[in-house]
Amino acid sequence: MENYKLVLPEHLNHFGFLFGGNLLKWIDEVSYIAVTLDYPGCNFVTIGLDKVEFKQSIRGGTILCFVTEKSKIGNTSIEYTVNVHKDRIETREKVIVFSTKITFVCLDKNGVKKPLDKS
C-alpha cells in the first residue's frame, strides 16, 4: 500500500527539518491503516518498531511516499515493512529516507491477545 504526506511548516523543528517524531507517527498511522484494511473487524495495537535510523534529513515542502508491505504473520501478531521515500518532483526519482519493520498485535474487546483470522 502506498500513502503520501506533504511536510508542512508545523512538522519542522527550529532548524527547518522534519521532527523525527512526526515521521514515526505517520509510519504508525499508515501501517495501522494497512493492517486494518487487511484484517477488517480486528482491533490492533502497535507493539514495536525494529529500528529507528534516519538516513537523510527532510525539509519542508518535501513529498514523502510510505510503502507498507506485510512481511511476517504470527498467531496473534503481524509485521509490516515500511519504506519511506522522498520524491524529487523534477525527476520523479524516489530516494529512501527511512525504513523499519512495525509489529501489531490483535486484541479482543478486553485487551487480551486474540488469534488472527488467517483467511
MMTF fields as JSON, N, C-alpha, C and O atoms, coordinates in Angstrom:
{
  "mmtfVersion": "1.0.0",
  "mmtfProducer": "UNKNOWN",
  "numBonds": 475,
  "numAtoms": 476,
  "numGroups": 119,
  "numChains": 1,
  "numModels": 1,
  "chainsPerModel": [1],
  "groupsPerChain": [119],
  "chainIdList": ["A"],
  "bondAtomList": [4, 2, 8, 6, 12, 10, 16, 14, 20, 18, 24, 22, 28, 26, 32, 30, 36, 34, 40, 38, 44, 42, 48, 46, 52, 50, 56, 54, 60, 58, 64, 62, 68, 66, 72, 70, 76, 74, 80, 78, 84, 82, 88, 86, 92, 90, 96, 94, 100, 98, 104, 102, 108, 106, 112, 110, 116, 114, 120, 118, 124, 122, 128, 126, 132, 130, 136, 134, 140, 138, 144, 142, 148, 146, 152, 150, 156, 154, 160, 158, 164, 162, 168, 166, 172, 170, 176, 174, 180, 178, 184, 182, 188, 186, 192, 190, 196, 194, 200, 198, 204, 202, 208, 206, 212, 210, 216, 214, 220, 218, 224, 222, 228, 226, 232, 230, 236, 234, 240, 238, 244, 242, 248, 246, 252, 250, 256, 254, 260, 258, 264, 262, 268, 266, 272, 270, 276, 274, 280, 278, 284, 282, 288, 286, 292, 290, 296, 294, 300, 298, 304, 302, 308, 306, 312, 310, 316, 314, 320, 318, 324, 322, 328, 326, 332, 330, 336, 334, 340, 338, 344, 342, 348, 346, 352, 350, 356, 354, 360, 358, 364, 362, 368, 366, 372, 370, 376, 374, 380, 378, 384, 382, 388, 386, 392, 390, 396, 394, 400, 398, 404, 402, 408, 406, 412, 410, 416, 414, 420, 418, 424, 422, 428, 426, 432, 430, 436, 434, 440, 438, 444, 442, 448, 446, 452, 450, 456, 454, 460, 458, 464, 462, 468, 466, 472, 470],
  "bondOrderList": [1, 1, 1, 1, 1, 1, 1, 1, 1, 1, 1, 1, 1, 1, 1, 1, 1, 1, 1, 1, 1, 1, 1, 1, 1, 1, 1, 1, 1, 1, 1, 1, 1, 1, 1, 1, 1, 1, 1, 1, 1, 1, 1, 1, 1, 1, 1, 1, 1, 1, 1, 1, 1, 1, 1, 1, 1, 1, 1, 1, 1, 1, 1, 1, 1, 1, 1, 1, 1, 1, 1, 1, 1, 1, 1, 1, 1, 1, 1, 1, 1, 1, 1, 1, 1, 1, 1, 1, 1, 1, 1, 1, 1, 1, 1, 1, 1, 1, 1, 1, 1, 1, 1, 1, 1, 1, 1, 1, 1, 1, 1, 1, 1, 1, 1, 1, 1, 1],
  "groupList": [{"groupName": "MET", "atomNameList": ["N", "CA", "C", "O"], "elementList": ["N", "C", "C", "O"], "formalChargeList": [0, 0, 0, 0], "bondAtomList": [1, 0, 2, 1, 3, 2], "bondOrderList": [1, 1, 2], "singleLetterCode": "M", "chemCompType": "L-PEPTIDE LINKING"}, {"groupName": "GLU", "atomNameList": ["N", "CA", "C", "O"], "elementList": ["N", "C", "C", "O"], "formalChargeList": [0, 0, 0, 0], "bondAtomList": [1, 0, 2, 1, 3, 2], "bondOrderList": [1, 1, 2], "singleLetterCode": "E", "chemCompType": "L-PEPTIDE LINKING"}, {"groupName": "ASN", "atomNameList": ["N", "CA", "C", "O"], "elementList": ["N", "C", "C", "O"], "formalChargeList": [0, 0, 0, 0], "bondAtomList": [1, 0, 2, 1, 3, 2], "bondOrderList": [1, 1, 2], "singleLetterCode": "N", "chemCompType": "L-PEPTIDE LINKING"}, {"groupName": "TYR", "atomNameList": ["N", "CA", "C", "O"], "elementList": ["N", "C", "C", "O"], "formalChargeList": [0, 0, 0, 0], "bondAtomList": [1, 0, 2, 1, 3, 2], "bondOrderList": [1, 1, 2], "singleLetterCode": "Y", "chemCompType": "L-PEPTIDE LINKING"}, {"groupName": "LYS", "atomNameList": ["N", "CA", "C", "O"], "elementList": ["N", "C", "C", "O"], "formalChargeList": [0, 0, 0, 0], "bondAtomList": [1, 0, 2, 1, 3, 2], "bondOrderList": [1, 1, 2], "singleLetterCode": "K", "chemCompType": "L-PEPTIDE LINKING"}, {"groupName": "LEU", "atomNameList": ["N", "CA", "C", "O"], "elementList": ["N", "C", "C", "O"], "formalChargeList": [0, 0, 0, 0], "bondAtomList": [1, 0, 2, 1, 3, 2], "bondOrderList": [1, 1, 2], "singleLetterCode": "L", "chemCompType": "L-PEPTIDE LINKING"}, {"groupName": "VAL", "atomNameList": ["N", "CA", "C", "O"], "elementList": ["N", "C", "C", "O"], "formalChargeList": [0, 0, 0, 0], "bondAtomList": [1, 0, 2, 1, 3, 2], "bondOrderList": [1, 1, 2], "singleLetterCode": "V", "chemCompType": "L-PEPTIDE LINKING"}, {"groupName": "PRO", "atomNameList": ["N", "CA", "C", "O"], "elementList": ["N", "C", "C", "O"], "formalChargeList": [0, 0, 0, 0], "bondAtomList": [1, 0, 2, 1, 3, 2], "bondOrderList": [1, 1, 2], "singleLetterCode": "P", "chemCompType": "L-PEPTIDE LINKING"}, {"groupName": "HIS", "atomNameList": ["N", "CA", "C", "O"], "elementList": ["N", "C", "C", "O"], "formalChargeList": [0, 0, 0, 0], "bondAtomList": [1, 0, 2, 1, 3, 2], "bondOrderList": [1, 1, 2], "singleLetterCode": "H", "chemCompType": "L-PEPTIDE LINKING"}, {"groupName": "PHE", "atomNameList": ["N", "CA", "C", "O"], "elementList": ["N", "C", "C", "O"], "formalChargeList": [0, 0, 0, 0], "bondAtomList": [1, 0, 2, 1, 3, 2], "bondOrderList": [1, 1, 2], "singleLetterCode": "F", "chemCompType": "L-PEPTIDE LINKING"}, {"groupName": "GLY", "atomNameList": ["N", "CA", "C", "O"], "elementList": ["N", "C", "C", "O"], "formalChargeList": [0, 0, 0, 0], "bondAtomList": [1, 0, 2, 1, 3, 2], "bondOrderList": [1, 1, 2], "singleLetterCode": "G", "chemCompType": "PEPTIDE LINKING"}, {"groupName": "TRP", "atomNameList": ["N", "CA", "C", "O"], "elementList": ["N", "C", "C", "O"], "formalChargeList": [0, 0, 0, 0], "bondAtomList": [1, 0, 2, 1, 3, 2], "bondOrderList": [1, 1, 2], "singleLetterCode": "W", "chemCompType": "L-PEPTIDE LINKING"}, {"groupName": "ILE", "atomNameList": ["N", "CA", "C", "O"], "elementList": ["N", "C", "C", "O"], "formalChargeList": [0, 0, 0, 0], "bondAtomList": [1, 0, 2, 1, 3, 2], "bondOrderList": [1, 1, 2], "singleLetterCode": "I", "chemCompType": "L-PEPTIDE LINKING"}, {"groupName": "ASP", "atomNameList": ["N", "CA", "C", "O"], "elementList": ["N", "C", "C", "O"], "formalChargeList": [0, 0, 0, 0], "bondAtomList": [1, 0, 2, 1, 3, 2], "bondOrderList": [1, 1, 2], "singleLetterCode": "D", "chemCompType": "L-PEPTIDE LINKING"}, {"groupName": "SER", "atomNameList": ["N", "CA", "C", "O"], "elementList": ["N", "C", "C", "O"], "formalChargeList": [0, 0, 0, 0], "bondAtomList": [1, 0, 2, 1, 3, 2], "bondOrderList": [1, 1, 2], "singleLetterCode": "S", "chemCompType": "L-PEPTIDE LINKING"}, {"groupName": "ALA", "atomNameList": ["N", "CA", "C", "O"], "elementList": ["N", "C", "C", "O"], "formalChargeList": [0, 0, 0, 0], "bondAtomList": [1, 0, 2, 1, 3, 2], "bondOrderList": [1, 1, 2], "singleLetterCode": "A", "chemCompType": "L-PEPTIDE LINKING"}, {"groupName": "THR", "atomNameList": ["N", "CA", "C", "O"], "elementList": ["N", "C", "C", "O"], "formalChargeList": [0, 0, 0, 0], "bondAtomList": [1, 0, 2, 1, 3, 2], "bondOrderList": [1, 1, 2], "singleLetterCode": "T", "chemCompType": "L-PEPTIDE LINKING"}, {"groupName": "CYS", "atomNameList": ["N", "CA", "C", "O"], "elementList": ["N", "C", "C", "O"], "formalChargeList": [0, 0, 0, 0], "bondAtomList": [1, 0, 2, 1, 3, 2], "bondOrderList": [1, 1, 2], "singleLetterCode": "C", "chemCompType": "L-PEPTIDE LINKING"}, {"groupName": "GLN", "atomNameList": ["N", "CA", "C", "O"], "elementList": ["N", "C", "C", "O"], "formalChargeList": [0, 0, 0, 0], "bondAtomList": [1, 0, 2, 1, 3, 2], "bondOrderList": [1, 1, 2], "singleLetterCode": "Q", "chemCompType": "L-PEPTIDE LINKING"}, {"groupName": "ARG", "atomNameList": ["N", "CA", "C", "O"], "elementList": ["N", "C", "C", "O"], "formalChargeList": [0, 0, 0, 0], "bondAtomList": [1, 0, 2, 1, 3, 2], "bondOrderList": [1, 1, 2], "singleLetterCode": "R", "chemCompType": "L-PEPTIDE LINKING"}],
  "groupTypeList": [0, 1, 2, 3, 4, 5, 6, 5, 7, 1, 8, 5, 2, 8, 9, 10, 9, 5, 9, 10, 10, 2, 5, 5, 4, 11, 12, 13, 1, 6, 14, 3, 12, 15, 6, 16, 5, 13, 3, 7, 10, 17, 2, 9, 6, 16, 12, 10, 5, 13, 4, 6, 1, 9, 4, 18, 14, 12, 19, 10, 10, 16, 12, 5, 17, 9, 6, 16, 1, 4, 14, 4, 12, 10, 2, 16, 14, 12, 1, 3, 16, 6, 2, 6, 8, 4, 13, 19, 12, 1, 16, 19, 1, 4, 6, 12, 6, 9, 14, 16, 4, 12, 16, 9, 6, 17, 5, 13, 4, 2, 10, 6, 4, 4, 7, 5, 13, 4, 14],
  "groupIdList": [1, 2, 3, 4, 5, 6, 7, 8, 9, 10, 11, 12, 13, 14, 15, 16, 17, 18, 19, 20, 21, 22, 23, 24, 25, 26, 27, 28, 29, 30, 31, 32, 33, 34, 35, 36, 37, 38, 39, 40, 41, 42, 43, 44, 45, 46, 47, 48, 49, 50, 51, 52, 53, 54, 55, 56, 57, 58, 59, 60, 61, 62, 63, 64, 65, 66, 67, 68, 69, 70, 71, 72, 73, 74, 75, 76, 77, 78, 79, 80, 81, 82, 83, 84, 85, 86, 87, 88, 89, 90, 91, 92, 93, 94, 95, 96, 97, 98, 99, 100, 101, 102, 103, 104, 105, 106, 107, 108, 109, 110, 111, 112, 113, 114, 115, 116, 117, 118, 119],
  "secStructList": [7, 3, 3, 3, 3, 3, 7, 7, 4, 4, 4, 5, 7, 6, 6, 1, 5, 5, 7, 2, 2, 2, 2, 2, 2, 2, 2, 2, 2, 2, 2, 2, 2, 2, 2, 2, 2, 2, 1, 6, 6, 7, 3, 3, 3, 3, 3, 3, 3, 1, 7, 7, 7, 7, 7, 1, 7, 7, 5, 6, 6, 7, 3, 3, 3, 3, 3, 3, 3, 3, 3, 3, 3, 7, 1, 1, 3, 3, 3, 3, 3, 3, 3, 3, 3, 3, 3, 3, 6, 6, 6, 6, 3, 3, 3, 3, 3, 3, 3, 3, 3, 3, 3, 3, 3, 3, 3, 7, 6, 6, 1, 7, 5, 7, 7, 7, 7, 7, 7],
  "xCoordList": [0.843, 0.0, 0.894, 1.904, 0.528, 1.263, 0.401, -0.795, 1.033, 0.415, 1.41, 2.62, 0.895, 1.754, 1.469, 0.358, 2.486, 2.364, 3.22, 4.359, 2.655, 3.386, 3.928, 3.172, 5.223, 5.848, 5.598, 6.074, 4.851, 4.434, 5.233, 5.901, 5.173, 5.938, 5.684, 6.608, 4.47, 4.177, 4.825, 4.794, 5.407, 6.081, 7.581, 8.281, 8.077, 9.523, 10.038, 9.298, 11.32, 11.978, 12.516, 12.31, 13.195, 13.682, 14.811, 15.196, 15.35, 16.37, 15.762, 16.473, 14.438, 13.769, 13.717, 13.399, 14.028, 13.984, 12.816, 12.354, 12.349, 11.238, 11.607, 12.676, 10.719, 10.866, 10.746, 9.816, 11.68, 11.638, 10.368, 9.864, 9.841, 8.61, 7.426, 6.547, 7.391, 6.304, 6.39, 5.375, 7.611, 7.785, 7.336, 6.66, 7.715, 7.317, 5.796, 5.208, 5.172, 3.708, 3.049, 2.095, 3.566, 2.986, 3.173, 2.28, 4.322, 4.566, 3.555, 2.99, 3.333, 2.356, 0.964, 0.22, 0.626, -0.702, -0.916, -1.933, 0.016, -0.185, -0.14, -0.831, 0.666, 0.725, -0.557, -1.051, -1.088, -2.36, -3.476, -4.317, -3.482, -4.479, -4.325, -5.317, -3.081, -2.835, -3.311, -4.012, -2.937, -3.322, -4.835, -5.423, -5.46, -6.908, -7.65, -8.678, -7.14, -7.755, -7.512, -8.365, -6.335, -6.028, -6.835, -7.149, -7.169, -7.879, -9.067, -9.042, -10.101, -11.258, -11.907, -11.998, -12.347, -13.009, -12.068, -12.526, -10.762, -9.79, -9.377, -9.384, -9.019, -8.512, -7.011, -6.559, -6.243, -4.785, -4.179, -4.699, -3.062, -2.223, -0.79, -0.391, -0.032, 1.375, 2.166, 2.003, 3.036, 3.865, 5.351, 6.15, 5.741, 7.158, 7.556, 6.908, 8.652, 9.37, 10.754, 11.323, 11.305, 12.572, 13.796, 14.813, 13.715, 14.909, 14.481, 13.587, 15.131, 14.867, 16.205, 17.01, 16.414, 17.654, 17.294, 16.873, 17.471, 17.14, 18.307, 19.418, 18.065, 19.139, 19.44, 20.564, 18.435, 18.606, 17.705, 16.679, 18.109, 17.246, 16.09, 16.179, 15.011, 13.815, 13.391, 13.16, 13.292, 12.923, 11.434, 10.758, 10.949, 9.578, 9.324, 10.217, 8.115, 7.745, 8.024, 7.635, 8.693, 9.01, 7.748, 6.943, 7.586, 6.513, 7.123, 8.08, 6.554, 7.031, 6.074, 4.855, 6.641, 5.861, 6.138, 7.292, 5.085, 5.179, 4.715, 3.562, 5.609, 5.265, 5.22, 6.238, 4.028, 3.792, 3.448, 2.497, 4.239, 4.019, 4.054, 4.91, 3.12, 3.069, 4.338, 4.697, 5.031, 6.267, 6.295, 7.047, 5.493, 5.527, 4.201, 3.716, 3.629, 2.359, 2.567, 3.05, 2.202, 2.262, 0.865, -0.067, 0.711, -0.588, -1.489, -2.66, -0.933, -1.708, -1.132, -1.717, 0.018, 0.678, 1.012, 1.027, 1.278, 1.629, 2.642, 2.563, 3.596, 4.676, 4.586, 4.317, 4.817, 4.862, 6.222, 6.806, 6.715, 7.91, 7.436, 6.566, 8.013, 7.652, 8.908, 9.887, 8.871, 9.945, 9.399, 8.323, 10.162, 9.757, 10.717, 11.934, 10.147, 10.927, 10.548, 9.414, 11.497, 11.125, 11.174, 12.115, 10.153, 10.042, 10.751, 10.521, 11.604, 12.174, 11.212, 11.15, 10.476, 9.383, 9.861, 9.172, 11.036, 11.527, 11.788, 11.531, 12.295, 12.704, 11.842, 11.973, 10.968, 10.15, 11.019, 10.54, 12.279, 13.174, 12.774, 12.463, 12.787, 12.479, 13.774, 14.53, 14.01, 15.203, 14.742, 13.93, 15.253, 14.829, 15.421, 16.615, 14.559, 14.995, 14.822, 15.412, 14.021, 13.774, 13.188, 12.425, 13.547, 12.997, 12.914, 13.823, 11.832, 11.657, 10.658, 9.988, 10.575, 9.52, 8.687, 9.228, 7.376, 6.46, 5.573, 5.109, 5.347, 4.569, 3.321, 3.36, 2.211, 0.925, 0.475, 0.818, -0.295, -0.921, -2.434, -2.929, -3.145, -4.604, -5.139, -4.718, -6.07, -6.645, -8.159, -8.815, -8.697, -10.155, -10.665, -9.882, -11.972, -12.558, -12.093, -12.276, -11.488, -10.972, -9.467, -8.867, -8.869, -7.439, -6.549, -5.358, -7.113, -6.365, -6.001, -6.805, -4.772, -4.354, -5.348, -5.858, -5.605, -6.597, -5.958, -5.27, -6.169, -5.606, -6.13, -7.283, -5.249, -5.608, -6.471, -6.291, -7.393, -8.165, -7.274, -7.015, -6.796, -5.82, -6.456, -5.78, -7.719, -8.385, -8.027, -8.492],
  "yCoordList": [-1.165, 0.0, 1.235, 1.277, 2.219, 3.493, 4.613, 4.698, 5.472, 6.684, 7.823, 7.604, 9.024, 10.201, 11.226, 11.309, 12.001, 13.063, 14.239, 14.065, 15.434, 16.661, 17.207, 17.369, 17.491, 18.028, 19.532, 20.28, 19.959, 21.355, 22.038, 21.358, 23.367, 24.092, 23.598, 23.588, 23.195, 22.735, 21.391, 20.966, 20.722, 19.444, 19.613, 18.634, 20.85, 21.106, 21.55, 22.097, 21.3, 21.812, 23.218, 23.756, 23.797, 25.169, 25.309, 26.428, 24.19, 24.231, 24.069, 24.145, 23.843, 23.689, 22.255, 22.025, 21.295, 19.881, 19.19, 19.632, 18.105, 17.336, 16.778, 16.191, 16.962, 16.298, 14.79, 14.335, 14.021, 12.562, 11.953, 10.968, 12.534, 12.009, 12.087, 11.226, 13.114, 13.203, 12.059, 11.465, 11.753, 10.647, 9.329, 8.525, 9.115, 7.878, 7.805, 6.732, 8.921, 8.971, 8.589, 7.811, 9.145, 8.847, 7.375, 6.768, 6.799, 5.377, 4.528, 3.58, 4.871, 4.148, 4.261, 3.281, 5.45, 5.696, 4.944, 4.268, 5.044, 4.386, 2.871, 2.157, 2.373, 0.93, 0.43, -0.649, 1.221, 0.861, 0.785, -0.112, 1.712, 1.678, 0.391, -0.268, 0.029, -1.186, -2.435, -3.261, -2.588, -3.792, -3.848, -4.93, -2.704, -2.67, -3.036, -3.71, -2.599, -2.978, -4.452, -5.111, -4.966, -6.378, -7.312, -8.437, -6.844, -7.664, -6.895, -6.499, -6.684, -5.927, -6.616, -7.842, -5.805, -6.328, -6.661, -6.941, -6.637, -6.894, -5.568, -4.518, -5.647, -4.478, -4.647, -5.632, -3.685, -3.782, -2.67, -1.555, -3.0, -2.003, -2.238, -3.365, -1.156, -1.238, -1.758, -1.272, -2.759, -3.257, -3.003, -3.196, -2.572, -2.274, -1.886, -2.231, -1.153, -0.839, -1.45, -1.383, -2.04, -2.738, -1.835, -2.144, -0.734, 0.098, 1.522, 1.765, 2.452, 3.863, 4.504, 4.832, 4.672, 5.281, 6.178, 5.704, 7.479, 8.444, 8.541, 8.888, 8.238, 8.168, 9.501, 9.739, 10.376, 11.689, 12.688, 12.334, 13.945, 14.989, 15.243, 14.956, 15.787, 16.053, 17.488, 17.862, 18.271, 19.683, 19.89, 19.024, 21.052, 21.425, 21.437, 21.76, 21.089, 21.06, 19.728, 19.518, 18.82, 17.503, 16.642, 16.669, 15.889, 14.905, 13.562, 13.109, 12.927, 11.619, 10.538, 10.712, 9.432, 8.27, 7.137, 6.767, 6.594, 5.498, 4.22, 4.124, 3.243, 1.959, 0.924, 0.629, 0.377, -0.544, -1.917, -2.061, -2.939, -4.296, -5.297, -5.223, -6.227, -7.298, -8.134, -8.529, -8.413, -9.173, -10.444, -11.368, -10.512, -11.7, -11.798, -10.814, -12.997, -13.214, -14.25, -15.352, -13.894, -14.823, -15.282, -15.144, -15.826, -16.296, -15.125, -15.079, -14.173, -13.017, -11.697, -10.638, -11.761, -10.526, -10.565, -11.618, -9.378, -9.236, -8.113, -7.087, -8.336, -7.371, -6.817, -7.544, -5.522, -4.851, -4.19, -3.701, -4.18, -3.413, -2.096, -2.067, -0.999, 0.329, 0.997, 1.171, 1.368, 2.144, 3.526, 3.67, 4.541, 5.925, 6.534, 6.511, 7.081, 7.733, 9.199, 9.577, 10.011, 11.373, 11.457, 10.983, 12.063, 12.211, 13.478, 14.556, 13.341, 14.517, 14.879, 14.204, 15.946, 16.306, 16.489, 16.096, 17.084, 17.371, 16.099, 16.07, 15.042, 13.833, 12.614, 11.579, 12.723, 11.608, 10.5, 9.39, 10.799, 9.852, 9.738, 10.734, 8.504, 8.275, 7.943, 7.061, 8.666, 8.458, 7.95, 8.6, 6.787, 6.236, 7.068, 7.366, 7.435, 8.236, 7.492, 7.879, 6.432, 5.713, 4.345, 4.201, 3.348, 2.011, 1.355, 1.499, 0.64, -0.051, -1.182, -1.304, -1.997, -3.004, -2.615, -2.231, -2.715, -2.367, -3.581, -4.24, -3.863, -5.031, -4.613, -3.755, -5.249, -5.032, -6.342, -7.42, -6.244, -7.421, -7.21, -6.1, -8.295, -8.283, -8.537, -9.477, -7.685, -7.802, -7.972, -7.486, -8.675, -8.751, -7.507, -6.62, -7.447, -6.242, -6.007, -4.917, -7.033, -6.903, -6.614, -6.551, -6.442, -6.151, -7.378, -7.26, -8.547, -9.805, -10.202, -10.053, -10.711, -11.142, -12.137, -13.02, -11.965, -12.784, -13.301, -12.54, -14.573, -15.103, -14.334, -13.906, -14.174, -13.529, -14.454, -15.671, -13.898, -14.645, -14.757, -13.754, -15.96, -16.135, -16.371, -16.827, -16.078, -16.313, -15.245, -15.282],
  "zCoordList": [0.0, 0.0, 0.0, 0.702, -0.773, -0.808, -0.247, -0.527, 0.552, 1.071, 0.911, 0.858, 0.835, 0.669, 1.75, 2.274, 2.073, 3.067, 2.615, 2.182, 2.72, 2.43, 3.745, 4.703, 3.803, 5.011, 5.059, 4.204, 6.064, 6.225, 7.341, 8.12, 7.43, 8.454, 9.882, 10.697, 10.196, 11.559, 11.898, 13.052, 10.907, 11.126, 11.364, 11.621, 11.279, 11.293, 12.654, 13.472, 12.876, 14.076, 13.787, 12.699, 14.754, 14.609, 13.589, 13.253, 13.09, 12.044, 10.645, 9.643, 10.585, 9.297, 8.776, 7.609, 9.642, 9.261, 9.959, 11.011, 9.36, 9.916, 11.288, 11.457, 12.268, 13.555, 13.327, 12.661, 13.875, 13.721, 14.272, 13.732, 15.35, 15.949, 15.008, 15.043, 14.162, 13.174, 12.175, 11.811, 11.731, 10.789, 11.422, 10.781, 12.679, 13.359, 13.528, 13.389, 13.821, 13.944, 12.619, 12.591, 11.524, 10.208, 9.843, 9.252, 10.187, 9.925, 10.69, 10.144, 11.949, 12.761, 12.14, 12.076, 11.69, 11.113, 9.805, 9.649, 8.863, 7.567, 7.716, 6.989, 8.65, 8.884, 9.535, 9.208, 10.458, 11.094, 10.047, 10.097, 9.115, 8.041, 7.235, 6.923, 6.896, 6.112, 6.845, 6.261, 8.13, 8.865, 9.083, 9.063, 9.289, 9.487, 8.205, 8.257, 7.061, 5.788, 5.463, 4.869, 5.857, 5.614, 6.52, 6.132, 7.726, 8.71, 9.286, 10.451, 8.481, 8.968, 10.172, 10.235, 11.108, 12.291, 13.436, 14.544, 13.193, 14.255, 14.893, 14.251, 16.168, 16.883, 17.069, 17.652, 16.572, 16.635, 17.471, 17.531, 18.117, 18.769, 18.305, 18.009, 18.25, 17.876, 19.067, 20.186, 18.823, 19.918, 19.691, 20.607, 18.484, 18.314, 16.914, 15.926, 16.871, 15.636, 15.804, 16.894, 14.756, 14.947, 14.899, 15.519, 14.179, 14.016, 13.721, 12.911, 14.388, 14.122, 13.777, 14.649, 12.468, 11.973, 10.789, 9.734, 10.989, 9.946, 8.984, 9.386, 7.71, 6.714, 6.05, 5.61, 5.977, 5.349, 6.04, 6.622, 5.964, 6.511, 5.536, 4.342, 6.089, 5.286, 5.566, 6.716, 4.53, 4.656, 4.384, 3.829, 4.785, 4.498, 3.004, 2.22, 2.609, 1.196, 0.536, -0.613, 1.239, 0.687, 0.654, 1.585, -0.414, -0.505, -0.136, -0.763, 0.894, 1.327, 0.84, 0.862, 0.407, -0.022, 0.968, 1.19, 1.555, 2.517, 1.821, 1.4, 1.7, 1.087, 2.211, 2.839, 2.456, 3.567, 3.004, 2.237, 3.395, 2.898, 4.043, 4.925, 4.017, 5.008, 4.87, 3.761, 5.996, 5.9, 6.747, 6.435, 7.812, 8.671, 9.429, 9.987, 9.437, 10.135, 11.223, 10.96, 12.441, 13.562, 13.932, 13.139, 15.125, 15.582, 15.985, 15.608, 16.758, 17.227, 16.738, 16.964, 16.066, 15.638, 14.154, 13.517, 13.635, 12.221, 12.08, 12.755, 11.183, 10.961, 9.536, 8.58, 9.427, 8.128, 7.965, 8.932, 6.745, 6.404, 5.824, 4.953, 6.312, 5.822, 5.293, 6.019, 4.03, 3.411, 3.101, 2.522, 3.496, 3.266, 2.258, 2.443, 1.188, 0.137, 0.058, 0.351, -0.336, -0.695, -2.204, -2.842, -2.759, -4.21, -4.654, -4.106, -5.636, -6.279, -7.407, -8.435, -7.194, -8.088, -9.524, -10.465, -9.691, -11.042, -11.842, -13.045, -11.196, -11.909, -11.593, -12.247, -10.601, -10.096, -9.494, -9.266, -9.242, -8.58, -7.11, -6.458, -6.604, -5.193, -4.457, -4.864, -3.368, -2.547, -1.186, -0.528, -0.754, 0.529, 1.668, 1.686, 2.613, 3.753, 5.077, 6.086, 5.079, 6.316, 5.991, 5.036, 6.784, 6.616, 7.987, 8.804, 8.237, 9.511, 9.35, 8.324, 10.371, 10.476, 11.692, 12.73, 11.557, 12.642, 12.904, 11.974, 14.183, 14.563, 15.327, 16.209, 14.96, 15.612, 16.236, 15.752, 17.311, 17.91, 17.884, 18.08, 17.64, 17.599, 19.012, 19.687, 19.446, 20.782, 20.712, 19.791, 21.71, 21.804, 22.538, 22.877, 22.781, 23.393, 24.826, 25.367, 25.449, 26.815, 26.856, 27.929, 25.677, 25.627, 25.727, 26.019, 25.49, 25.531, 24.098, 23.179, 23.922, 22.589, 22.007, 22.697, 20.724, 20.029, 18.734, 18.054, 18.378, 17.131, 15.917, 15.877, 14.934, 13.672, 12.845, 12.878, 12.115, 11.127, 9.906, 9.24, 9.596, 8.517, 7.162, 6.24, 7.02, 5.717, 4.722, 3.582]
}
